[in-house]
């Protein structure tokens, strides 16, 4: 692997082993700028797990996890199936290592699958035979975009992606989003973050919370709304802004400032 992958860098931050020297070196450069990045990565995964549990409790039995990354403790199918064994899951990632290991983990699980695709190529994703086999879009589905949109540089592409998803989702479906934000850091630090990721397979786009908030236009958010993931004790720097939204019947979940609990 010649270029570092954000999926494998996250695996390194989480203490995983599905990464290469080029990923570890890139991850350590990011950590030198943001020492709390391993913690932030774990907090983001905790949000994902709580969101999945909440949605299954609300009756959601189908999940499309776009930008799923490498398999790790507390994957969507693990968390969801503990709540309801009838849950069906499709993982989507651009990284071939992530998809290979996901398929290996899911080898004997017919209710879950994984495909390789770019998050921006929704037509391909939604029409993929594995997606059509496992998910019925005439019924409610949860689409997970967890720590994905900051790897799409164009706001116009994000709005197109969200419009397309919302148009394809049945009433009662849910959309889960988390996005790294750099409120409170200098422009130079933000630019340095973008430079650090420029050589990866997924360049990084810095946005503030105010720039992320419009992605939820037209949707109601669960209390306390769109807020920062880390608790107040974390120094200024890289944070995660997260929420869950319901396109057809607007309703959402969002981060509580307590990393161990989600407000509803």
C-alpha positions, 0 to 999 in steps of 0.5 A: 500500500503506497498511500495511507488510508483513513480507514486503516488510520482509524483502525490504528487509532482504535488499537487494531492490527489491520493497518500498514506502516504508511498508515501508522506514520500518517496517523502519528503525524495527525496525533502529533497535531491532535493528541486526543485523536485516538479518544475522539475516534473511540467516542465516534464509535461509541456514538455509532453503537448507541445510535444503532441500539436506539434505532433498533429499539425504534423498530429499524431492522435494516442498516446501510453503513456507508464508509464503514471502515475496518471491522472492529469491536462493536460493529453495526451487525454485532450491536444490532443483532444483540438487540434483534437477530432479524436485523440486516446490514450492508457495509460499504467502503472504498478501501479494499482492505476494509471490504476484504476483512469485512467479507471475511468476518461476515462469511457465515452470516447471510443477513449481512454483507459488504461491498466496495464503493465510493460514498458519492456513487449512490446509484451504484450502491443503491442498485448493487445486487448485494444491497438489493438482496439484503435491504428493502427500500420500500420499508424503513432503513437507517443509513449511517454516514458516520465520520464520512462527510468530512472526506467529501470536499465538495459541499455540493456533492454532500447536498446531492448525496443527502437529497438522493438518499432522502428521496430513496428512503421510505417513510420512517427511515433514519439518517445518521451523521457524524462529522469532524469539526475544528471550531476553536482552532486556528486557520493554520491548524485547520490547513495543516490538518487538510495537508496531513490528509492530502496524501491519503486516499481520502483528502480531508475537508475541515468544516465548522459546526455552523457549516455542518448544521445545514446538512440537517435542514428540514429535519427535526433533531432529538434533544439536545440537537447537533452538539459536540461529541467530546465532553467539555473537558477535552481541549479545543481542537478536533471534535465530532458533531453528530446527529440522527435524522428522519427524512420522511417523518423528521426526527433525529438523535444527537450527541449528549456531551456525556460520551457514555450516554445519548439524549433523546 
